[in-house]
Amino acid sequence: MNTIEIIHNPFIVETQFLISGQPPAEGCKLSSYKESRLQVWIEKLFDELSQLFNGDNRFDVTFTGVESDYLDVAEAAKVATGSGMQVALRWIESVPTETRLEKIRDLMNEARQHPQFEHFITGNDDVRKYFEEAFNRDFDVYVVATMSSGKSTLINAMLGRDLLPAANEATTATIAKITDNTSMGSKFSAKRILKNEQVSDSSDDATLDMIKVWNNQTDTVRIDLEGNILAIQERESVRLVLTDTPGPNNSQDQGHEQTTMGFIQDSKRNPLILYVLNAGQLRTNDDKRLLRLVADAMSKGGKQSKDRFIFVINKVDDYDPETEDLPGMMNRVSDYLVENGIPSPQVYPISAELTRLIRKPQDLHTSKERSRFKGMADFFSESPCMDLLQYMPITSRVKRALDAKNITPLLKSSGLPAVEAMIDEYIDKYNFPHRLKRAYDAMSKAIEVGLNEAGLIEQMDQDERLLGHLNEEIQALEYRQAKGFDTLAYKERIADDGKILPADVEQELVTLERIPDNLVQRVASRLSGTVEVRAGETRIKEAETDLQFLYKQLINAYEALFNTSQESIRQDLYKEYQRYVVELFEDSQHLQLPILEGIRKTVGDISFNLSMTNDDITKRRVVIGTRKESNSTWYNPFSWFDTKTVNVYRHEDAVNLGDFWNDRSVAVGLEFSHLVDNARLEIEKGKDTLINQFVAFMSSEFDGKFKQLMSSLKEKTVNRDARLLAVEEAKVLQAWINDFKSKLDKTLAV
């Protein structure tokens, strides 16, 4: 058999492949995966191995890594075996992710407490940002569904109490954000949030009746709740934040639907989405729109882009196993998802109502709930086919987690505890490694800056002649820096170079500009011919909803592209900054002083921060979202598509949809054109803002820090006592940093 060894480190995102004991050739496809997450390439691995070995599909694979990654390798091996390949798989386990995170936290605290090294953390914006990300415990789970799926019942079941309004009709009218906090006991605190994050009402002991009132108040933007989420065991390293989103057919603020869509489209943060389906109400237009959005998000990444969507079939307790086939129902749901662009979907049947009744204290049950609970308990206990766990494609890790919870067989059979265990698995698989990577990036950068600075000072242990040359060169550097950057030509060159957007941003803009054309053509084909008025109203309403949905989808896409463009432009400017530093030192090369290279590295380490602030982003959204020439808002531009328009035709027997569309097609096209133009304009403005910030940074902040560094170095060249003291301190610091780096590398080694 062909021997394959894979060693994957998800914490520094590094993979080592060995083919028969040898690394693959540089041009081999496997070589391109060395610095990619396993989930990006694992689904393609065995097909590419087959090509590499010219169709000899016998593989002996040894994988070294964490369990969550091994399970993905095992899943890929199972698929390969199913296609006719022979795969033998062995696993060499490495230290669990959460254990490493605890050690990293201790190292981070040690670094922050060091009186000198702490400066390299707080003094560098990138390092500080990565530290904040690594220490952020909050993990977001968004619950998404269309009408009557039992979404609120599911969340109440996870909370272990009835706090969100739940009924047969759609009930979630606003966003509810629930943060886990075990210290709250049995109470939940609540805040009603208005626009601009203003707190209107608050309570230390929220009730269902209170939330119902707040939910129905039209000025409510969000309800924030905090308390013990019974379903999730709080860990020191993570805190669950559960968000209940209003469905597209029941949002009192159209911005809420756009927010829900944004959660689905967020391929940068990749938040976990629980998509709740009601098997008895499939094929609604709202469902299809959201599922197409999900399918688009799932197609844009590797395995994580698929894993972050968990499709839950709720209300399975409504089925009668004597007259209906539960596996057949699940197959119908799977086929429905495939029809909407989701390949090989994994679906999880649950009874959120049974879970809710089990977890709700029995003395708080109403008489109706007591009767319903008894019936459901008997039904699930006496019908082997109602053990929903048997239908779930869960991993061995999730099974072990369920067994460790020591829950009753009845609760386990309801299905929801398995879904909750999958949330924990996703956290271990993606959230922890991401945070460890951020911590590693932060500390690696701080170590690099610290070693550069300590090494520079240590190199000042020179004889007087070399120190004299160094002092002269420092003065020359000061002169070149003062003269070089103050020239108008340099500023004009930066401005000219920045007139064109990065190629990847421009390409994405062109792609987004083309998207509305296809939908507008489909709408035109639907709004044709003469039909009865009622049928015309239905078609027009459907067209309006489709256009509004696409409009919001594009808004979110442009928002994401704005952020991407900012990072891309920032990286380009950072490269320009490094070029400037190199040019600054070019005339110093003839001296061949190693210390000058140390100075150049230290100058290059000056913190470079051109990020947009929250104030900038808020202002940008206001500018985009309001247009004086139109009564339509940013969130609902199609105000001419309303019931009054169709009512004009009620005195006739029919409506000519072609005439209706012809009257409005130009206006629809203009709305999308305005959106495209405004989005491009804001991205261009964002680019110009960054360029202006860069010029300001070079004119003031860099200039000041450069002068401070040069002044400090000059003092040490002429003041022997200060120089010797600094050299000794630098040696001690360098030794501490090297020891710290060794501990960091050991903590993250696989």
Secondary structure as GFF3:
##gff-version 3
##sequence-region A 1 750
A	DSSP	beta_strand	2	9	.	.	.	ID=ss1
A	DSSP	beta_strand	14	19	.	.	.	ID=ss2
A	DSSP	three_ten_helix	29	33	.	.	.	ID=ss3
A	DSSP	alpha_helix	38	41	.	.	.	ID=ss4
A	DSSP	three_ten_helix	42	44	.	.	.	ID=ss5
A	DSSP	alpha_helix	45	52	.	.	.	ID=ss6
A	DSSP	beta_strand	58	65	.	.	.	ID=ss7
A	DSSP	alpha_helix	67	82	.	.	.	ID=ss8
A	DSSP	beta_strand	86	93	.	.	.	ID=ss9
A	DSSP	alpha_helix	97	113	.	.	.	ID=ss10
A	DSSP	alpha_helix	117	122	.	.	.	ID=ss11
A	DSSP	alpha_helix	125	135	.	.	.	ID=ss12
A	DSSP	beta_strand	138	145	.	.	.	ID=ss13
A	DSSP	alpha_helix	151	159	.	.	.	ID=ss14
A	DSSP	beta_strand	175	180	.	.	.	ID=ss15
A	DSSP	three_ten_helix	182	184	.	.	.	ID=ss16
A	DSSP	beta_strand	189	193	.	.	.	ID=ss17
A	DSSP	three_ten_helix	195	197	.	.	.	ID=ss18
A	DSSP	beta_strand	199	203	.	.	.	ID=ss19
A	DSSP	alpha_helix	208	216	.	.	.	ID=ss20
A	DSSP	beta_strand	222	227	.	.	.	ID=ss21
A	DSSP	beta_strand	239	244	.	.	.	ID=ss22
A	DSSP	alpha_helix	254	265	.	.	.	ID=ss23
A	DSSP	beta_strand	272	278	.	.	.	ID=ss24
A	DSSP	three_ten_helix	279	281	.	.	.	ID=ss25
A	DSSP	alpha_helix	285	298	.	.	.	ID=ss26
A	DSSP	alpha_helix	303	307	.	.	.	ID=ss27
A	DSSP	beta_strand	309	314	.	.	.	ID=ss28
A	DSSP	three_ten_helix	316	318	.	.	.	ID=ss29
A	DSSP	alpha_helix	326	339	.	.	.	ID=ss30
A	DSSP	beta_strand	347	349	.	.	.	ID=ss31
A	DSSP	alpha_helix	352	359	.	.	.	ID=ss32
A	DSSP	three_ten_helix	362	364	.	.	.	ID=ss33
A	DSSP	alpha_helix	367	382	.	.	.	ID=ss34
A	DSSP	three_ten_helix	384	386	.	.	.	ID=ss35
A	DSSP	three_ten_helix	388	391	.	.	.	ID=ss36
A	DSSP	alpha_helix	396	405	.	.	.	ID=ss37
A	DSSP	alpha_helix	409	413	.	.	.	ID=ss38
A	DSSP	alpha_helix	416	426	.	.	.	ID=ss39
A	DSSP	pi_helix	427	431	.	.	.	ID=ss40
A	DSSP	alpha_helix	432	458	.	.	.	ID=ss41
A	DSSP	alpha_helix	464	485	.	.	.	ID=ss42
A	DSSP	alpha_helix	488	497	.	.	.	ID=ss43
A	DSSP	alpha_helix	503	526	.	.	.	ID=ss44
A	DSSP	beta_strand	530	532	.	.	.	ID=ss45
A	DSSP	alpha_helix	533	585	.	.	.	ID=ss46
A	DSSP	three_ten_helix	586	591	.	.	.	ID=ss47
A	DSSP	alpha_helix	594	604	.	.	.	ID=ss48
A	DSSP	alpha_helix	614	625	.	.	.	ID=ss49
A	DSSP	alpha_helix	643	647	.	.	.	ID=ss50
A	DSSP	three_ten_helix	648	651	.	.	.	ID=ss51
A	DSSP	beta_strand	654	656	.	.	.	ID=ss52
A	DSSP	alpha_helix	657	696	.	.	.	ID=ss53
A	DSSP	pi_helix	697	701	.	.	.	ID=ss54
A	DSSP	alpha_helix	702	718	.	.	.	ID=ss55
A	DSSP	alpha_helix	720	748	.	.	.	ID=ss56
###
